[in-house]
């Protein structure tokens, strides 16, 4: 686990360094995630049912769906496997992520960015 100071340093001097607008910040997040996240990993997803309810399911996350412009709303899209299909899911709909340490560290940094920065 990173300290808040380490997270702030990574955000300011590695991820959004020299970013002058929202697009450049989004690009910084995209490039960092694209270079760092290791796929596949597993997580619990909140999936909407046909009847309008929500069900928690264990899913396999296989890729990053958002592009360089997709990190502007304090969320981003990943791709999950559902049978023979690849389905988009927002990161915010995931919990209990089982991934390598580098991936978990990036999510810790993102969560800090969204909730406390």
N, C-alpha and C positions, 0 to 999 in steps of 0.2 A: 504494500500500500504506500502510495506517495503522500507526502505531507502537503498541506495547502500551499506552502511556499514553493515546493518543487513543481506542483501543478501550475501555479501562476507563471513560473519561469518557462516551463515547456510551452504554455499557451502563447506568452508574449515573445519569446525568443526562438521558438522552433515552428510553431503552427501558424500564427498570424503575423509574424514578423514582416514589417514593411507593407502591411495591408492598409490601403487607404479608403476602401469602401466595402460595402457588404459583399459584393461579388468576389473581391480579392480575399476576404476572410473565408468565404465559402470555398474558394479554390484551395486555400491553405488547409482547411479541414479535409477536403476531398483527397488532396495529394498525400497528406499524412495517413489517412485511413487506408487509402489504396496501397500504400507502401508497407503498412504495419499490420493490418488485420490478417489473421490466418484463418482460412476456411477449409473445411466446414467446421462449424461448432454447433452446439446444441443449446436450446433455451426453451423456456416455457412461454407460450404465446397466448394472448387473449384473442380468441377467434370468435367472430360473430356468426351466429347460427341463423338459418333461414327463418326461424320463428321469432327472431329479434333478440334472443338471449345471447349470452356470452359463455364460452366454455374454455377452460385452460387445457392446452394440449402441448405435449413435448414435440418440438419441431427441430428440423435440421436446417440451419442457415448456411447457404452455399455461396453467397456472393454479396457484393455491394451493388445496389441498384441506382442510388442517387449519383448524379454526375457532379461536375464542378459547380453547378448552380443549385444543387439540391440540399445545401446545408444552411439555407437562409432563414428558415422558420423555427430554428432551435429543435429540429428533428431531422431525420434522414431515413431513407428507404433501404432495406436489405431485401435479398431474395431468399425465400425458403422453399424447400421441396415439399410438395403435397401430392403424393402418388407420382404420376408421370408429369406433373406440372411444376413450373416455377411461378411462385406467387409473391407479389410485393407485400412487405409488411414494414410498418414504422418501427424504428428502434424502441420508441416509447411503449410499445405494446409487448415488449419482451421482459422477462425476469428470469432469475435463477440461471444465468448464463454459465455454461461450462465451456471454457475455451483456454487457450494457452495464456501464459502470464502477460505477454506483450499485448494481446488483444484485450484482456481484462483491464490492463493499465490504461489503454486508450479509452475504454468505456468509462473508467473512473475519471479521466481528464474531461471527457465530454459531459458527464453528469455534473461535474463541478462547474463547467462553463455554463450549462443550461440553468442550474439551480442557484449558484452562488456568485457568479462572476459579474 
